[in-house]
């Protein structure tokens, strides 16, 4: 593809000649002629002058480069769009494999692709142009919307509802039983039947080996546009807001409500029955144990305000060492001197008056 054509498709201005033929997108240091590279982190600006790429995606803070520049106000987003243009995904064509097991009562939409060894149970609905890769299991009465991509070994349990344009990565499990048991008098545990449903709204992506559990009653819901990484646990009854981002190994306990635009960094989590306000950020390895207001940024376990956590971490790090740097942190502020009254104090004067009254008697 000509560079000028790519810039036009991306809706970006091109500084320089657009005659180069470009084939792929790659990093600054690895780029070769025919490649498009990008700069979204100023940390790597030092590599711009040495790049061999045929084009650079950058904002206007980059004044010059040894190649034409595709100008973008958001280079990282344009980088993602360029990959989609130059390296389109190759999905299998429509049709049902003769090696698939599809119940006669199931509905397969127009243009859908059902691969070998896929199992589609009774009354399930597969939307138009949705792709089921080999060894996917779709339970009884499950509904999958249009233009979804369900990768190998995914299990979609009975009654699950999935919206349009959802991507499920390999071995994700949607609708597994929630962890619910009632303790008997003899100390053994009675399983609580998990008969609620799971709803995945439009434009969600769920990573490999992630589990989204169903509740005993009600539903577990993943909001539109949410993106969930690999190895994440979403417990029964969780409500995850729109556009939420959950990185790898996050764990959300049951009946927690997470509002829109919340970010959980890697290995962070939340206890059950808490409410996390819109736009909050939970940093890596942190654990939320109480409700958070909107736009909170917290760290640690139990998680508390990030600015306070940074101060506390200095104390944690230095508390066992004799360092002058610790003194201004730990040493209490001196109290202002108390101005002493001249003569007897009020208490002393009262005592003297009592003695005089007793003497007169």
BELBELLIN-V109813 format. One record per pair of residues at least 12 apart in sequence whose ideal C-beta (glycine too) atoms are under 8 Angstrom apart, sorted by the first residue. I is the first residue (numbers start at 1). J is the second residue. Records with the same first field share a line. If there is no record, write none. Layout:
# BELBELLIN-V109813
I = J  J
This chain:
# BELBELLIN-V109813
1 = 21  22  23  85  86
2 = 18  19  20  21  22
3 = 17  18  19  20  21  22  36  54  55  68  70
4 = 18  19
5 = 18
6 = 22  36  55  70  82  85  86
7 = 70
9 = 85
10 = 70  72  78  81  82  85
12 = 57  70  71  72  78
13 = 70  71
14 = 68  69  70  71
15 = 68  69  70  71
16 = 55  67  68  69
17 = 68
18 = 68
20 = 33  34  54  55  67  68
21 = 34  54
22 = 34  35  36  54  55  86
23 = 35  86
24 = 36  86  87
25 = 37  38  79  82  83  86  87
26 = 53
28 = 44  47  48  51  53
29 = 47  51
31 = 51  52  53
32 = 52  53
33 = 52  53  54
34 = 54
35 = 52  53  54
36 = 53  54  55  56  57  70  82  86
37 = 51  53  55  56  57
38 = 56  57  58  75  76  78  79  82
39 = 56  57  58  62  75
40 = 75  76  79
42 = 61
45 = 62
48 = 62  65  66
49 = 65  66
50 = 66
51 = 65  66  67
52 = 66
53 = 67
54 = 67  68
55 = 67  68  69  70
56 = 68  69  70
57 = 69  70  72  75  78  79  82
58 = 70  71  72  75
59 = 71  72  73  74  75
70 = 82
91 = 113  131  149
92 = 113  115  131  133
93 = 113
94 = 110  111  112  113  129
95 = 113  114
96 = 108  112  114
97 = 114  115  116  117  118
99 = 116  117
100 = 114  115  116  117  118  119  120
101 = 117  118  119  120
102 = 114  118  120
103 = 120  121  122  123  124
105 = 122  123
106 = 120  121  122  123  124  125  126  138
107 = 124  125  126
108 = 120  126
109 = 125  126  127  128  129  130  146
110 = 128  129
111 = 128  129
112 = 126  127  128  129  130  131  132
113 = 130  131  132
114 = 126  132
115 = 131  132  133  134  135  136
116 = 134
117 = 134  135
118 = 132  133  134  135  136  137  138
119 = 136  137  138
120 = 132  138
121 = 138  139  140  141  142  158
122 = 140  141
123 = 140  141
124 = 138  139  140  141  142  143  144
125 = 142  143  144
126 = 138  144
127 = 144  145  146  147  148  164
128 = 146  147
129 = 146  147
130 = 144  145  146  147  148  149  150
131 = 148  149  150
132 = 150
133 = 149  150  151  152  154
134 = 152
135 = 152  153
136 = 150  151  152  153  154  155  156
137 = 154  155  156
138 = 156
139 = 155  156  157  158  159  160  175
140 = 158  159
141 = 158  159
142 = 156  157  158  159  160  161  162  175
143 = 160  161  162
144 = 156  162  166
145 = 162  163  164  165  166  202
146 = 164  165
147 = 164  165
148 = 162  164  165  166  167  168
149 = 166  167  168
150 = 168
151 = 167  168  169  170  172  208
152 = 170  171
153 = 170  171
154 = 168  169  170  171  172  173  174
155 = 172  173  174  175  176
156 = 168  174  175
157 = 173  174  175  176  198  214
158 = 175
159 = 175  197  198  214
160 = 174  175  197  198  199  200  214
161 = 197  198  199  200
162 = 174  200
163 = 200  201  202  203  204  224
164 = 202  203
165 = 202  203
166 = 200  202  203  204  205  206
167 = 204  205  206
168 = 205  206
169 = 205  206  207  208  210  230
170 = 208  209
171 = 208  209
172 = 206  207  208  209  210  211  212
173 = 210  211  212
174 = 198  200  206  212
175 = 197  198  212  213  214
176 = 211  212  213  214
177 = 194  213  214
178 = 194  196  213  214  215  216  220  235  236  237  254
179 = 213  235  236  254
180 = 192  194  215  216  236  254
192 = 216
193 = 216
194 = 213  214  215  216  236
195 = 214  216  217
196 = 214  215  216  217  218  219  220  236  237
197 = 214  219  220
198 = 212  213  214  219  220  221  222
199 = 219  220  221  222
200 = 212  222
201 = 221  222  223  224  225  226  242
202 = 224  225
203 = 224  225
204 = 222  223  224  225  226  227  228
205 = 226  227  228
206 = 222  228  232
207 = 228  229  230  231  232  248
208 = 230  231
209 = 230  231
210 = 228  229  230  231  232  233  234
211 = 232  233  234
212 = 234
213 = 233  234  235  236  254
214 = 236
215 = 236  237  254  255
216 = 236
218 = 237
219 = 237
220 = 234  235  236  237  238  239
221 = 238  239  240
222 = 234  240
223 = 239  240  241  242  243  244  260
224 = 242  243
225 = 242  243
226 = 240  241  242  243  244  245  246
227 = 243  244  245  246
228 = 246  250
229 = 246  247  248  250  266
230 = 248
231 = 248  249
232 = 246  248  249  250  251  252
233 = 250  251  252
234 = 252
235 = 251  252  253  254  255  256  272
236 = 254  255
237 = 254  255
238 = 252  253  254  255  256  257  258
239 = 256  257  258
240 = 252  258
241 = 258  259  260  261  262  278
242 = 260  261
243 = 260  261
244 = 258  260  261  262  263  264
245 = 262  263  264
246 = 264
247 = 264  265  266  268  284
248 = 266  267
249 = 266  267
250 = 264  265  266  267  268  269
251 = 269  270
252 = 264  269  270
253 = 269  270  271  272  273
254 = 272  273
255 = 272  273
256 = 270  271  272  273  274  275  276
257 = 274  275  276
258 = 270  276
259 = 275  276  277  278  279  280  294
260 = 278  279
261 = 278  279
262 = 276  277  278  279  280  281  282
263 = 280  281  282
264 = 282
265 = 281  282  283  284  285  286
266 = 284  285
267 = 284  285
268 = 282  283  284  285  286  287  288  303
269 = 286  287  288
270 = 282  287  288  289
271 = 287  288  289
274 = 288  289  290  291  292
275 = 291  292
276 = 288  291  292  296
277 = 291  292  293  294  295  296
278 = 294  295
279 = 294  295
280 = 292  293  294  295  296  297  298
281 = 296  297  298
282 = 298  299  303
283 = 297  298  299  306
285 = 301
286 = 298  299  300  301  303
287 = 300  301  302  303
288 = 302  303
289 = 301  302  303
290 = 302
300 = 312
311 = 329
314 = 329
315 = 329  330
